[in-house]
Amino acid sequence: MPESFFEDERRVLTPYFTNTDRDVFGLRLPEEVAGALFSRYSRSAKSLRRVFLDEFHGGEGLAAGLLSSRREPDNPAALRKAREFFDRVLVGYGDDSVAQLGGAHVALEGISNVAVKAIEDSRVGIAFLEKSTRYVRFDQKDAGGSWLFHPEERLLSSPFREPFLALMDGLFSAYAVQIEPMIEGISRLLPIEEVDVRHPKSGEPLAWADVARDEELMRIARRAYAATVRAHACDVMRGFLPGATRTNVGVFASGQAYEQLVNRLLSHPLVELNALGGALKTELDQLIPAFVKRAARSDYLTAMREATRAMARAFPSAPPPAPTAAEPVRLLDWDADAEETVLAALLYPDSDEPLPALRARVAALPAGERAARMAELASLRRNRRDKPPRALEAVDYTFDLMGNFGIYRDLHRHRILSQERQLFTTVHGWDIPPELDEIGGRALWNACMEEAAALHEKLRGDFPYEAQYVVPFAFRVRWSIRMNLREAIHFCELRSMPQGHPDYRVLVQEMWRQIERVHPSLAVWGRFVNRDAYRLGRLQSEFRTEFRRFEVGGVRA
């Protein structure tokens, strides 16, 4: 159920939001305020409107500033003329590029993880910020006394209603029972005195005795350590969370991107996504109506999905390999002449020769000389924020990947890449975090996974799409990624950073090793891929955050 507000709260909210009583709503806020609000929202268990009331409107005293700067038309006639112009261009002339000139912030709350992954499949002209499973716990029921899962209506109206509800109760109850023991166990395994600490400004290692002598540094260290341990425990426990787990997501997109998103949602076989498509269209009609007039169910998208599914089911295929035998990373395609292609592309802007001639000259160089020139250019990168040149987009790689649902959620964020996934299923088995053997809880974990797998197997024949709601994050999913070298460097450097989730760090490290194997002279560009292993890798990031928070606001523990 949507959060309810008191009458005086609704009066405060009404000027800034398109509604105060539904789970899908738009924002009428300055761009900067909306961005900051979404950022805070991603690390809070509160709804977005509650965060606004508690921390932006009253808490920070921003009401007067928001009222004066809110995007409200001073001249309704001018607004009407502008919309009429866009109507003529969009509908009369079909100039889609005009729809890129306008955008809107929208929040979608209480939607399932299955739904949010389908929404986040959109790539161009759209940005998302989703509620974190690392900073927000899922061990509390909502105001109605229900665990935080989406009650999928086709399952609830089927003979599987009771097994579905029982599984949801079992998974969330297991999470709730295990979360505190996991936090305590991690603290015992990795006590604060044994954790490496670096100075938040210089990055130099600090002896624990030096930290303990500095009262302020000690307070910051304890806050950072507590946040890191809590996040690590949430990382482990998220394996219990099923695809039905409710989440919140903030979206900013151009009108063109929203039109395509609504088309896809309205054309999807899941009831939840159809409803979200309609709700999103309703709110966008209040914010950017001219840009989404053509948004509707697509017969083409529906027919294509049905045809490919029927073809895949009829196509002879071997049974899936045993879960333990599956390769998590397979590099399938790469360019044989990639090294010559990239070096020629690097030199091309400063040459007068046509590209084919330049490629021929580069190919004639001895391999060692080509590698030396490549290394010389790559050495100019000082850190990962020095982006490699566009020439590295000239070669591509295709990976077939398998990792748990949680890993996929994190790596799915890179929307420039071409990604395709299979349905979330239980057929590839599940992962078991090592902490369960060190701290306890493996038996309960396996029992929950076995129950989920048994129900999924019963559902997948008649309810293939709805069966995804019962798949816990611990189960593996298969997906493919096609990326160019420039994208691969960004992807692997970013996702191998110490503060990343341990599961996906292992996967991207292996991806980079396979690129190194086929293209060693190109791999020198990935200078900042981190190959180390960490137990509390996020500690230094949290330490820097706490230090900056203290410097800016004098926040004390």
SULCOR-V836112 format. One record per run of one state. SS is the DSSP state (A for helix, B for strand, O for the rest). FROM is the first residue (numbers start at 0). TO is the last residue. If there is no record, write none. Layout:
# SULCOR-V836112
SS,FROM,TO  SS,FROM,TO
This chain:
# SULCOR-V836112
O,0,5  A,6,13  O,14,15  B,16,16  O,17,22  B,23,26  O,27,29  A,30,40  O,41,46  A,47,56  O,57,61  A,62,68  O,69,74  A,75,92  O,93,94  A,95,99  O,100,101  B,102,111  A,112,118  O,119,124  B,125,129  O,130,147  B,148,148  O,149,151  A,152,155  O,156,159  A,160,188  O,189,190  A,191,193  O,194,195  B,196,197  O,198,203  B,204,205  O,206,206  A,207,212  O,213,213  A,214,239  O,240,240  B,241,241  O,242,243  B,244,253  A,254,265  O,266,269  A,270,286  O,287,287  A,288,291  O,292,297  A,298,313  O,314,321  A,322,324  O,325,327  B,328,333  O,334,336  A,337,347  O,348,353  A,354,362  O,363,365  A,366,377  O,378,388  A,389,393  O,394,394  B,395,403  A,404,410  O,411,416  B,417,420  O,421,428  B,429,429  O,430,433  A,434,438  O,439,440  A,441,458  O,459,464  A,465,469  O,470,470  B,471,471  O,472,473  B,474,483  A,484,494  O,495,500  A,501,517  O,518,521  A,522,524  O,525,537  A,538,552  O,553,556
